[in-house]
Amino acid sequence: TYVCRPGDNVLLECYVRHQRVKSIAWYAKGEYCEVKWFRIWHRYEPTTGQCILYLRSVLNCDEGSYCCEATSIDNVVETLEVKLKIDNRK
């Protein structure tokens, strides 16, 4: 679980164990995360297996469950769930 404040920039991170990844997809609350270059983007580093979802200036509506789904060229699917909590205390 990642905890942040409204307006923070957040990097949600996970690592894929598969060596031969065909695709990486991120989901927010069950919905596919569309890349929006000014606010949301993701990156995969094949040499380390690192997957990052970047959220710029998070809003209260960004709170929830995020899932990284990696599919290997053999169609083996690996998923990891990360929770984002927004702390509104001053």
LINWO-V679728 format. One record per residue. OMEGA is omega in radians with two decimals (none if undefined). D_CENTER is the distance of its C-alpha to the mean C-alpha in Angstrom with 1 decimal. Layout:
# LINWO-V679728
omega=OMEGA d_center=D_CENTER
omega=OMEGA d_center=D_CENTER
This chain:
# LINWO-V679728
omega=3.04 d_center=11.9
omega=3.10 d_center=11.2
omega=3.13 d_center=14.1
omega=3.11 d_center=14.7
omega=3.08 d_center=17.3
omega=-3.14 d_center=17.4
omega=3.12 d_center=17.3
omega=2.95 d_center=15.3
omega=-3.02 d_center=12.8
omega=2.99 d_center=9.6
omega=3.02 d_center=7.5
omega=-2.96 d_center=4.9
omega=2.99 d_center=6.3
omega=-3.13 d_center=7.7
omega=-3.14 d_center=10.8
omega=3.13 d_center=12.2
omega=-3.11 d_center=15.9
omega=3.11 d_center=17.2
omega=-3.06 d_center=19.2
omega=-3.06 d_center=19.5
omega=3.09 d_center=16.3
omega=-3.11 d_center=17.0
omega=3.06 d_center=13.7
omega=3.08 d_center=9.9
omega=3.07 d_center=8.3
omega=3.11 d_center=5.3
omega=3.08 d_center=7.2
omega=3.13 d_center=7.9
omega=3.09 d_center=11.1
omega=-3.13 d_center=12.0
omega=3.11 d_center=11.9
omega=3.11 d_center=10.4
omega=3.05 d_center=8.4
omega=3.08 d_center=11.2
omega=3.07 d_center=11.1
omega=-2.94 d_center=13.3
omega=-3.11 d_center=14.4
omega=-3.06 d_center=15.8
omega=-3.09 d_center=12.9
omega=3.02 d_center=9.5
omega=3.10 d_center=8.8
omega=-3.08 d_center=7.0
omega=3.06 d_center=9.1
omega=3.12 d_center=10.4
omega=-3.04 d_center=13.5
omega=-3.10 d_center=15.8
omega=-3.13 d_center=18.2
omega=-3.05 d_center=16.1
omega=-3.09 d_center=13.4
omega=3.04 d_center=10.8
omega=-3.13 d_center=7.3
omega=2.95 d_center=5.6
omega=-3.10 d_center=3.7
omega=3.08 d_center=7.0
omega=-3.12 d_center=8.5
omega=3.10 d_center=12.3
omega=-3.08 d_center=14.8
omega=3.11 d_center=13.1
omega=3.09 d_center=15.4
omega=-3.12 d_center=16.5
omega=3.10 d_center=15.3
omega=-3.14 d_center=11.6
omega=3.09 d_center=12.3
omega=-3.06 d_center=11.4
omega=3.09 d_center=9.4
omega=-3.09 d_center=5.8
omega=3.03 d_center=6.2
omega=-3.12 d_center=5.6
omega=3.11 d_center=9.1
omega=3.11 d_center=11.3
omega=-3.14 d_center=14.9
omega=3.12 d_center=17.7
omega=3.06 d_center=20.8
omega=-3.13 d_center=22.6
omega=2.98 d_center=20.3
omega=-3.08 d_center=19.1
omega=3.08 d_center=15.7
omega=-3.13 d_center=13.6
omega=3.05 d_center=10.8
omega=3.13 d_center=9.1
omega=3.09 d_center=8.5
omega=3.13 d_center=7.4
omega=3.10 d_center=9.5
omega=3.12 d_center=9.9
omega=3.11 d_center=13.6
omega=3.13 d_center=15.5
omega=-3.09 d_center=18.8
omega=3.12 d_center=21.5
omega=3.12 d_center=24.3
omega=none d_center=26.2
